C-alpha cells in the first residue's frame, strides 16, 4: 500500500512598532511674591513649579528667558520707567551666554534687585546650589544656600536637563524668585516679570 505524507511550510512574521518622541511641560499658575515690600519689609520670595514629561531616549533640556526683550525683567506694566534691577551679584560676570549664579548675599548694596534660582529633579547643584530644608527661603527671606542669576532677556538660561526618559509623573523643576531692597526704597506700585520656559527633547 502507498502512504500519503503531509507537506509543511513555515514562514516568520514580525510586528513593528514605532514610538514617536514627545514632550510636554506644565506649570503652576502665575504666582504672587510672599509679601508686599514697603519701608519696613525689604524682601520677598515666590516659587514657580515646572513639570516636564518626555519619552525621548535622549531626554530633554529646560530653559528660561524673560518674556520682554529689554532689561530689567521686573517692572511696572503701565510705567516702563518704574523698574527693579536684575540681580547682578558682586562679580559683574553676567551677560553673554553663561551668567554665573551667586549667593543672594552678594547682591549689590544701596539697590533693589530681582533674580531667580532653581532646584529639582534634574537641576545642577554645582551651578545652583543645594536648597536644603528651606527650599526657596524662609518666610520671605531668600535662600542662603541657593545661587541666583538674573532673568535674561535675550539668551535663555538652561535650568534643568537629563539624558533619558522621565517617569510618567514627569521631572519637576522649581524656580525660586527673590526680590530685595537694600538701603533703598522701590517706588510704590504693582510690578511684574514674565518668564518663558521651553522644554526641548534631545
Secondary structure in CASP SS format (residue, H / E / C, confidence):
PFRMAT SS
TARGET T0000
AUTHOR 0000-0000-0000
METHOD secondary structure of the structure
MODEL  1
X C 1.00
X C 1.00
X C 1.00
X C 1.00
X C 1.00
X C 1.00
X C 1.00
X C 1.00
X C 1.00
X C 1.00
X C 1.00
X C 1.00
X C 1.00
X C 1.00
X C 1.00
X C 1.00
X C 1.00
X C 1.00
X C 1.00
X C 1.00
X C 1.00
X C 1.00
X E 1.00
X E 1.00
X E 1.00
X E 1.00
X E 1.00
X C 1.00
X C 1.00
X C 1.00
X C 1.00
X C 1.00
X C 1.00
X C 1.00
X C 1.00
X C 1.00
X C 1.00
X C 1.00
X C 1.00
X C 1.00
X C 1.00
X C 1.00
X E 1.00
X E 1.00
X E 1.00
X E 1.00
X E 1.00
X E 1.00
X E 1.00
X E 1.00
X E 1.00
X E 1.00
X E 1.00
X E 1.00
X C 1.00
X C 1.00
X C 1.00
X C 1.00
X C 1.00
X E 1.00
X E 1.00
X E 1.00
X E 1.00
X E 1.00
X E 1.00
X E 1.00
X C 1.00
X C 1.00
X C 1.00
X C 1.00
X C 1.00
X C 1.00
X C 1.00
X E 1.00
X E 1.00
X E 1.00
X C 1.00
X C 1.00
X E 1.00
X E 1.00
X E 1.00
X E 1.00
X E 1.00
X E 1.00
X E 1.00
X E 1.00
X C 1.00
X C 1.00
X C 1.00
X C 1.00
X C 1.00
X C 1.00
X C 1.00
X C 1.00
X C 1.00
X C 1.00
X C 1.00
X C 1.00
X C 1.00
X C 1.00
X C 1.00
X E 1.00
X E 1.00
X H 1.00
X H 1.00
X H 1.00
X C 1.00
X C 1.00
X C 1.00
X C 1.00
X E 1.00
X E 1.00
X E 1.00
X E 1.00
X E 1.00
X E 1.00
X E 1.00
X E 1.00
X E 1.00
X E 1.00
X C 1.00
X C 1.00
X C 1.00
X C 1.00
X H 1.00
X H 1.00
X H 1.00
X H 1.00
X C 1.00
X C 1.00
X C 1.00
X H 1.00
X H 1.00
X H 1.00
X C 1.00
X C 1.00
X E 1.00
X E 1.00
X C 1.00
X C 1.00
X E 1.00
X E 1.00
X C 1.00
X C 1.00
X C 1.00
X C 1.00
X E 1.00
X E 1.00
X E 1.00
X C 1.00
X C 1.00
X C 1.00
X C 1.00
X C 1.00
X C 1.00
X C 1.00
X E 1.00
X E 1.00
X E 1.00
X E 1.00
X E 1.00
X E 1.00
X C 1.00
X C 1.00
X C 1.00
X C 1.00
X C 1.00
X C 1.00
X C 1.00
X C 1.00
X E 1.00
X E 1.00
X E 1.00
X E 1.00
X E 1.00
X E 1.00
X E 1.00
X E 1.00
X E 1.00
X E 1.00
X E 1.00
X E 1.00
X C 1.00
X C 1.00
X C 1.00
X C 1.00
X C 1.00
X C 1.00
X C 1.00
X C 1.00
X C 1.00
X E 1.00
X C 1.00
X C 1.00
X E 1.00
X E 1.00
X E 1.00
X E 1.00
X E 1.00
X E 1.00
X E 1.00
X C 1.00
END
